[in-house]
Amino acid sequence: MEAVEQTVQLLAPQSVEQAVDLLESAPHVVCLGSGGSMILAQTFAHLFASVSPNFRAVSDSHSQLTALATMNKDDVVVLFSYSGATDEGLYLLELARSRKIPTILVTRFNKSPAAKLADIVLCCGSEEGPLHLGSIPAKIAQMTVMDILFQEYCARNRTECDDNIHNVAAALSIRHV
């Protein structure tokens, strides 16, 4: 509960609006992270893929670089990095910036090195110490950001999202017993 409450307090509404603006307009949204943050990036892409074909996660570090090298300024990168201070994340943001690709960062620390490179920073709550790598409260905080973005995206695109959710449910129905 504390992680969710902190996230709601830290999350700037104008940053959420700007992030959803980018997500709506992008022909391709590539979701990235490393380690435990990659699991969140995959979850983000999976969630949004139920309402739009424009979202995908790329987990392999070489494939992440390849994806960025082939993207353009109309596309968007969403990077999950709780610390905002990993070499991998910083390099990805630097590469995106050099290619003028807009970036959204989900992090705990709005003054982190990654926050200085990202176009939009979405801060989440939950205090995680160095011995609590990948704690559940930290993941819940980042998933709270994810859910807020998803709900706003769907609210803005209600008809398309409802149609896609219905189509996905119908396609997946053959997998249920």
Residue pairs with C-beta under 8 A, 6 or more apart in sequence:
2 125
2 126
2 137
3 124
3 125
3 126
3 137
3 138
3 140
3 141
3 144
4 125
4 140
4 141
4 144
5 125
6 124
6 125
6 126
6 141
7 123
7 124
7 125
7 126
7 141
7 144
7 145
8 125
8 144
9 125
10 110
10 123
10 124
10 125
11 122
11 123
11 124
11 145
11 148
12 122
12 123
15 120
15 121
15 122
16 122
16 148
16 149
16 152
17 152
18 120
19 104
19 120
19 122
19 149
20 149
20 152
20 153
20 156
22 76
22 102
22 104
22 119
22 120
23 29
23 48
23 76
23 78
23 104
23 149
23 153
24 153
24 156
24 157
25 74
26 54
26 74
26 75
26 76
26 102
27 54
27 74
27 75
28 54
28 56
28 71
28 74
28 75
28 76
29 45
29 48
29 54
29 55
29 56
29 75
29 76
29 77
29 78
30 56
30 57
30 58
30 64
30 67
30 68
30 71
30 75
30 76
30 77
30 78
31 41
31 42
31 44
31 45
31 55
31 56
31 57
31 58
31 77
31 78
31 79
31 80
32 38
32 41
32 57
32 58
32 64
32 67
32 77
32 78
32 79
32 80
32 89
32 92
33 39
33 40
33 41
33 79
33 80
33 81
33 89
34 61
34 81
34 86
34 88
34 89
35 86
35 134
36 82
36 133
36 134
36 139
37 79
37 80
37 81
37 82
37 89
37 142
38 57
38 59
38 80
39 139
40 80
40 106
40 139
40 142
40 143
40 146
41 57
41 59
41 78
41 79
41 80
42 57
42 59
43 143
43 146
44 55
44 57
44 78
44 80
44 146
45 55
45 56
45 57
46 57
47 146
47 150
48 54
48 55
48 150
48 153
49 55
49 56
50 164
50 165
50 168
51 150
51 153
51 154
51 157
51 160
51 161
51 164
51 165
52 157
52 160
52 161
52 164
58 64
58 67
61 88
64 92
65 92
65 95
68 77
68 92
68 95
68 96
68 99
68 101
69 95
69 99
71 77
71 96
71 99
71 101
72 99
72 100
72 101
73 99
73 100
73 101
73 102
75 101
75 102
76 101
76 102
76 103
76 104
77 92
77 93
77 96
77 101
77 102
77 103
77 104
78 103
78 104
78 106
79 89
79 92
79 93
79 103
79 104
79 105
79 106
79 114
79 118
80 106
80 107
80 142
81 89
81 105
81 106
81 107
81 112
81 114
82 107
82 108
82 124
82 128
82 138
82 142
83 107
83 108
83 109
83 112
84 105
84 107
84 108
84 109
84 112
84 113
84 114
84 115
85 109
85 112
85 113
85 114
86 114
89 114
90 113
90 114
90 117
93 103
93 105
93 114
93 117
93 118
94 117
96 102
96 103
97 103
97 117
102 119
102 120
103 117
103 118
103 119
103 120
104 118
104 119
104 120
104 122
105 114
105 115
105 117
105 118
105 120
105 121
105 122
106 122
106 124
106 142
106 145
106 146
107 114
107 115
107 121
107 122
107 123
107 124
108 123
108 124
108 125
108 126
108 128
108 138
108 141
109 115
109 123
110 121
110 123
115 121
122 145
122 149
124 138
124 141
124 142
124 144
124 145
125 141
125 144
126 135
126 137
126 138
126 140
126 141
128 135
128 137
128 138
132 138
153 161
154 161
